[in-house]
Amino acid sequence: MELMRRVDFVLLAALACLAPAASGQGGVTRVFSCEVDGHTVFGDTLPKECYGRAWVQKINGVVVRREEAQPTPDESARRRELRRQKELADKEAARQKRQDDALLERYPTLADLDERRDREVAEFDDAIAEMRAHEKSLVERRNGFDADVQALGDKPVPADLAKAIAYADEELAQARAATAKKVKERDELRQRFDADRRHYIEIASPERGGQR
C-alpha cells in the first residue's frame, strides 16, 4: 500500500511538472511511462530508457496506448518456431480432412466398404489359386525329371536333360517368387482396408458428427 502511495506521488509530481507544457494544448496532459529496474520512468515523450521496453501512454490519466517489450532474439526464435509448428499442424489437419472427406465420399456406408474389400480380396485369392496351380504343375514336371535321372542309374545325365532340369528349377523359383509377391500384395490390401474401416467408423460416429 505504501509503495502504491509513493508511485502515485511520483506520478502526480511528474504531471505537475508537465502541466505548464500542457496548458498550451487546452489542458491535455500526455504522459509516457515504463518500468526500468523496478523504477517508473515518466516523460511527455517516450523516454529513451523506455526504448525496447513495455510502456504505456496516458492522456489526462487515461491509458490510450500500450506497447509490449521487444522480444529477445531467443524469444523471437521461439515465436517463429511456434508459428512454424502451427502452420504445419494446420496443413496436416487440412490434409487429413481431405482424406476423411474422400473416404466418406468413396463409401456411402460401411457395408459399401466391406463389399469393396471382399471383392478385391477375392480377386487376389483367385489369382493366387491359379498361380499355385501353375506351381504345382511345375513341381510335377520337375519331379518327372528326377525320375528320368534315377532311371539312368550310373549313366551320366545327358546335356539336354541337365539343361531342362536347370530351366525347370529357374522357372519354379520364379513362379514361387511371383506367388509370394501376390500373397504379400493381397495381405497389404487387406490391411489397408482394415485401417480404412477403423478410421471410417471413427469419423462417421455420432460423436464426430457422422451420419453413416
N, C-alpha and C positions, 0 to 999 in steps of 0.2 A: 504493500500500500504506500509506504514511504517512497519507494522507487517511482511509483506512478506519479506521486505529487511532484517529485523532482523533475521528471520528464515534462510534466505539464508546465512547470515553472519555466524550464528552459525554452519550451515551445512558445509560451507567452512572451518571454523576453525577446525571442527571435522575431516574433510577429510585431512587437513594439518597435524593434529596430527597422523593420521593413515598412512600417506604416507610412513614414514620410514619402518613400518612393512610390507607395501605392496610392497615396492621396491624389496624385495627378491622374489616376486612372479610375476615377469615380468610386474610390473606396474599395476596389477589388484587390485582394491580397493573395498573391501566388507564392506558395512555399514548396520547395523540393526538399526531401529528406531521405536519409538512408542510414543503415547501421554500419559502423566501422569499429571493429574491435570492441564491441559492447557499448559504444557511444553513438548517440544520434547526431548526425551532421545535417545542418539546415542551410538553405540558400534560396534567394529569389530566382536564381537559375541553377541548373544542375551542377552541384559542386564537383570538382574533378575527383575528389575522394570517392564519389559515388559511381564513377565510370566502371562498368563491368559488374556492378553490384545490383542487388534488388533495391528499387527506390519507388517512392510514391510522390505524386504531385497533388497538392490540395489548393483549392481556391476558396477563400473565406472559410477555411476549416473543413471543407467537404472534399473527399478524395475523388479526383476526376481521372486519374491515370495511375496504373501500376505497371512496373516493368520487373520481370524476373531477372535474377542474376544470370550473367552469361555463363554457359556451361564450360566446364574444363575440357581439355582435349579428351580425357578418358570418358567423361560424361557424354560428349558428342559422339565418340566412337560407340558407346553403349547404346545411345539412342538410334544411331544408324543401324546397328545390328538388330535392335528390336524391330525397327521398321522393315528391315530385310526379312526377318523371320515372319512378320505379319503378312508381308506380300507373298511369301512362299506358302504360308498356311492358307491364304485366300485363294491362291491359284490351285492348290491341291483340293480345297473344298469345292471349287468350281468344276475341276476335272472330275471329282467323284460324283458330283451332282449330274454331270452329263452322262456318266456311265450308268448311274442309277436310273435316270430317265430313259436311257436307251434299253436297259434291261426290262423295265416295266412296259415299254412300248413293244419290245420284241415278243414278250409273252403276256398276253392279256390276263391269263390266270396261271396259277401254279400247275394246274393239270396240263396246260399247253407246254410248259417247260418239261414236265415229266414225259409227255408224249414225244417231244423232240429228242430228248435224251435216249429214250428207249429205241427210237427209230434209228438214230445214228449209231448207237452201240450195237444194235442188231446187224447193221450193215458191216461193221468191223468184224463181228463174230462170224458172219457168213464168209467174208474174205479170208479170215484166219482158218476157218474149216477147210476151205479149198486149198490153201497153202499147205496145211498139214497133210491133206490127202496127197498132194504132189510130193511132199517129203516122203511119205510112206512108199510111194511108187519108186522113188529114187533109192530108198533103202533096200527095197526088194531087188531092184536091178543090181545094186552093189553086192548084195548077198549072192546073187547069181554068179557074179564074177569070182567071188570067193570059192564058190562051188567048182567053177572051172579050174581054178588054181589047184584045189585039192585033188581034182581028177587027174591032174598032170603027174601027181606023185613026185618023184625025184627029178622029173624033167624040168628044164629051165622054162620060165614063163616067156611066151612069145612076146615080141616087141609090141605087136598090135594090142594084145590083151593087157599088157602093162600100161600102155597109153590109155586104153579105155578105162582101166581102174583109176588112173590118176585124174582123168577128166571127170569120172563119176564122183570121186571124192571132192573135187573142187565144186562141182555142181551141187552136191548135197550140202556142203558148207555154206554156199551162197543162199540156198533155199532156207536153211535153218536161220541164217542171219536175217533174211528178209522177214521170216515169220516172227522172230523175236522183236524186230523193229515194229511190225504191225501190232503185236501184242502191247508193246510199250505205248504206241500211239493211242490204242483203244483205252488203256488204263489212264493215260493223261487226259483223254477226252472225258472219261467218266469223272475224274477228279475235278475238272473244270465245271462240269455240270453240277456236281455236288456242292462246289463252292458257290456257284450262281444260285443254286436252290436255297442254301442257307442265307445268302445275302438277300435274295428275293423275299423270303419270309420276314427278314428283319425290316426291310424298307417298306414292305406292304402291310406291316402290322398296324392295327388301330392306334397303338401308342405313337407311331411315327406318322400318322395321318394317312396311311394307305387305305385303299378302297378294295383291294383284291381279297 
